[in-house]
């Protein structure tokens, strides 16, 4: 009995040692994922609803504005004007002033010039109350709207970027309202991104399925040769492939010249800098991913079922759709999901071959990161895009019961 307990203890000890070794082998990969994936994603999400610039640079005014409400339509008291004025004078001529002005301008265009003008002229005269001095510099300080913008920007935690990403804003009393018709942008951009991504996925499936079927059902010596042709585009950068479509589709490009010479049209067609060009170029770039995903599943589907269906009297079309096609659905789902996820985040291709009305969400994310430097709004747009992809993927897994979840 003692020997039995000793043997069990030794087995448990050996199992713990094996698990420890396995954990040590996996640890570098987990650390790599943590540093290169989870930390940037977490930083992105944090940036989208945390912006402490105003609260750090204008601490006294931020603390007092926290207790002031614009809902009554009344201006803040003299003590708020004084705290704000002293905070402005304290950061005058520093980088903090520029950061505060830029941050406020994200919420209300024109606030940057107002802040810089006020800070520049605030020390010129000490006559009158602080409110009178502010009003003399610019009458906008007698408007609730200016102080409302300052109040909500003064909080280090904000939903303002998400409000703007969904085409909402705050009125002068702090109530959340829809943006005016001419200023609504991002909801339409997300809808457009989803539509283009779905369209590209469908086109990739329609074009990739017969190619993958052909590769999976020909002798290996021929399929390997054709597979090289499928993989060949990966040897060329996306930028080069996209630029090639500009040459092909432009007004005096290859395709228009062929159509005119064949007499199919008497004038050049608009094939680029529009939605058609975006769909063609993105489908061409993502098509190999769909073919490879479908081929990996089709290669494991035996033709025995199709032959059995034919022997039982089914025609070629019926035997294909009832005996063969259902077995390839995991590949169809994986290919569709993979191309959709890749299309959602595309930036270079729509930017080159698309027109002003054909830019996807990634274009505006890059625009706010590189041009306006509004990283908070860029982070909010990216977070919404990420959440949308996760929701679509979750629905896909639920509807398919996990079939085809392994993309590729």
N, C-alpha and C positions, 0 to 999 in steps of 0.2 A: 504493500500500500504506500509506503514511504517512497519506494522507487517510482511508483506511478506519479505521485505528487511532484517528485523531483524532475521527472521527465516533462510533465506539463509546464513546470516553471521554466525549464530550459527552452521549451518550444515557444512560450510567450516571450521570453527574453530574446530569442532568435528573431521572432516576428517583429518585435520593437526595433531591433537593430536594423532589420531590412527596411522597415518603414522610415527609420531615421536616414538611412542611406538614400532611399528614394526621394525623401524630402530635400536632402542636400543636393541631389542632382537636379531637382526641379527648381530649387531656390533661385539660381541665377536667371532662369527664364522668367520667373515671377517678378524678380527685382527689375529686370529689363522692361517688362510690361508695365510695372508700376511707374518707372521713371519716364518712359517714352509714350505711355498711353494714358494711364489713369491720372497722373499728375497734371498733364496739359489739359485734359478734359475737365478735371476739377477746377483748375485755374480759370478756364474759359467760363464755366458755369458761375463761378464766384464773381468774375468781372461783370457779368451781365446784370447782377442785381446789387452789387456793392461798389460805391464810388465815393470815397471819403475826402475828395479834394477840397470841397467847400468847407466841410466840417473841420478839417485840419488847418486850413489857411484863415478861416474866419470863425474861430471857436466861440467867441463871446456872442456874436450875432446869431450864430447857428443855435446856441443854447437858448437864447431868448425867443427866436422865431419858432422854436419847437412848441412853445406854449401859446403862440398866436395863431388864430384861425382866420382865414380869409372868407369863410362862409358868410359872415355877417356883412361883408362889403365895406368894412372899416379899415383904415390904415393902421399900422402898428403905432405904438406909443413913442414918445420922445426918447425913452431909454433904449429902444431898439435902433433908432436912427443914430444915437450916440455910439452904441456898441459897434454898429456896422461901420460908421465913419472911422472910429479908432482902429478897427481891424484893417480897413482899407489903407489907412496911413501907415500901419505897421508893415504891410507887405508891398508898399508902393516901390516900384522900380526893381522888384525881385521876380524870379521865375514863377513864384506862387501867384502873383497877380495875373500873369498870362494864363496859368492853368485854370484859375477861377473864372476868368473871362471866357475862356474856351468852353469850360464845362457848362456855364449858364447859357452860352449861345447854342449848345446842343438842344436845350429845351425851348428856347425862344430866340429866334433869329433877331439880331439887333442888340442883344444883351452884352455882347463883347464890346461893341463901341461905347455903349452906355457905361459899363464898368470902367473902361480905360479912360474915358472922358471925365468921369466923376473922380477917379483917383488922381488924375492929373491936376484938376482944378480945386480939389477939396481943401488944400492947404493955403490957397491964395487969400482967403478972408476968414476971419473968425467972428464977424458980426452976425447977430441973430442966433436963433436956436439951430440945432442940427437939422431939423426938418426944413427950416427956411433956407439953410445953406444948400441942402440937397435940391430943393425946389428951384432955387436960383440957377443951379448948374444945369438941370434938365427937368422939365415938367413931368416927365415919365415917372419920377419918384413920388408924384402925387397920385399915381394910379395903383390900384390894388394888384393889378396884373404883374407888375414888376416885382413886388414883394412876395406875391404868391409863387412866382418862378423861383425866387431866391429861397423861399422856405422849403420847398420840396427838393431842391437841389442840395440844401444844407444837411439833409439827412444822409448818413453814410449808407443806409440800406434803402434802395429805391426800386420801384417797379416801373419807373418812367421809361426805361429802354424797351421793356416788353409792351408797354402801352403804345409806344411809337411803332414797334414792330407789327402790332395788330391794327395800326391806323387809328389809334385813340390818342387823346390828349387831355389835358386839364384846362378848364376855363379859368377865368380870373378869380373865381371863388373856390377853386380846387376840385370841382366836380368833374368826373370822368365823362367825356363826350367824344363822339366820333369826329375825326378830322374832316374839314371841309372837302367837298367833292374834288377840287383841284389838287389837294394835297395828299389824297389817299394813294398809296403806292404798294406797300409790302404785301398786303393780302392778295392782291392781283398777281404779284410776283410769285408767291408761294403756289397759287393755283396754276399759274403758267408752268412753273417748275414741275409740279406733279403731272400736268397734262403732257408735257414734252417727255418726261421720264417714262410714263406709261406707254406713250406712242412709240418711243424708241424700243422699249422692251418687247412690245407686240411685233414690231417690224423685225427685230432680231430673231424672235421665235419663228415667224413665218419664213424668213430667209434661211435661218440656221438649221431648222428641223430637217428639210430635205437633204441638205449638205451632210449633216451628221448621219442621217440614215444611209446615205450613199457611202460614206467612209466606213460605217460599221458593218456593211454587208458586202463589201468587195474583198477580194483576197488580200492578205496582209502585205504582200510585196507591192501592191498598187496603193493600198491605203496609206502606207508609210510615206510614199512619194507625195500624195495629195495632202497629207497632214503637214508636210513641210510648207506647202503653199498657205495653209491656214495659219501656221506659226510665223510665217515670213513678216507680216506687219509688225510683230513685236520687236523686230530688229531695227525698226525705224521709229524715231520719236513721234509723239502725238503732235507736236508743233509742226513737224515736216509734213505729216499726213494731212493735217488740217489745212496747211498752206497750199498743198497740192490741189485740194478741192476748190480753192480760190481760183487757181489757174483753169481748172476744168469748167467751173460753173459761171465765171464772170461773163459780162455782156459780150465781149469778143473772145470768149474762151473756146476751148475745144468742143464742148457739147453743143453750144449754140451754133458754131460753125458747121458741125455735122448736120444738125437739124435743118439749117438753111440750105445747105448743099443738096440734101435729100428732098428738098421741097416740102418738108413737113410744116414749115412756118416761113413767113416772109419777113419777119423781124425778130430781133433778139428777145428771148424770154428772160424775165426776172427770176433767176434761179439762185441768187445769192443775196446775202444781207437781208434775209427774210426767214420765215419759219421753215420753208422748204429746204433751204441750205443747211439749217441747223439739224433737221431730222436726217438728211442724207449723210452729212459728215459724222454725226454721232453714231448713227447706225453702222456705218462703215468701221468706225473705231471699236465699237463694242461687239460687233458680230463674232469675232473669234472667241470671246468669252462664252457666248451662248453656244457656239458649235462645240467647244471643248466640254462644257457641262452636259450637253445632250449626248455627245459621243461616249462619255464615260459611263453613262447609264445604258445606252443602246448596245454597247459592246457586250454587256452581260445578259442581254435578252436573247434567249435561244429562238431560232426560227421554227422549232418543233411545234409550237402552238399554232403558228400560221399554217404550217403544212397540215396539221390535224384539222384545222377549220376548213381548209380547202378540200380535204378528203371527205368531210362531212357535207359538202355541197355548197359551202359559202363562197361567194364570189371574191375576187381580189380586194375590192374596196371594203366589203363587209368584214372579211377576215382580218384586214389591216386594222380597222377601227375597233373591232371587238376582241381580237386576240393579241395584237401587237401594241397598239397605241396606249391602252391602259397601263401597260407595264413600263412605259417611258414617262409617265406623268411625274414621277419624282425628278427626273431630269428636266422636264418642262418647267416645273415649279422652281427648281434651283436656278436654271438659266434665266427665267423671268425675274426672279428676285435679285440675282447677282447684277444683271444689266440695269435693273431699276435703281439699285443702291449706287452703282457707279455713275449712272446718268444724273442722279439728284445732285451730286457734288461736282459736276463738270463746270469748268470755268473757261479754259483756253478756247475750246471749239466754239461755243456760242459767242464768245467775245470777238472771234475773228470772222466767222461766216454769218453771224446773226446781225440783225439791224437793231436800232435803239429799242424797239418793242419786243425783242426776242432774247434779252438778257435774263439769265436765271438768277436764283438767289445767291449763288456763289459769287457772281459778279458784284453785287452790292456789298457783300461781306468784304471782298477784296477792296472795293472802293472806299469803304469806311475805315479799313485798316491802313491803307496806303495814302489816301488823299485827304479825307476829312479828319483822320486820326481819332474818330469817334469809336474807340475800341469797345465801349460799353454797348452801343447799338450793334456793332459787328458781332459781339459775343452773344447778344440776345437773338439775333437772326440765326447764328450758327446753332445755338441751343435749341431753338424751335425746329430747325431743319433736322437736327439729331433726334429730337423727340418724335418728329413725324416719321422718320425712318424706323425708329424702334417700334412705334405703334403699328406701322404697316407690317413689319417683320413679325411682331407678336400675333397679329391677325392671320398672317400667312401660316405660322406654325399651328395656330389653333384650328384653322380651317383644314389644313392638310394632315392634322394629327401627328405632326413631326416628320411626315414623309417629305423627302427632298430638302430637309433642313441643312444638310451638309452641302454648302454651296461649292460645287466643283467636283 
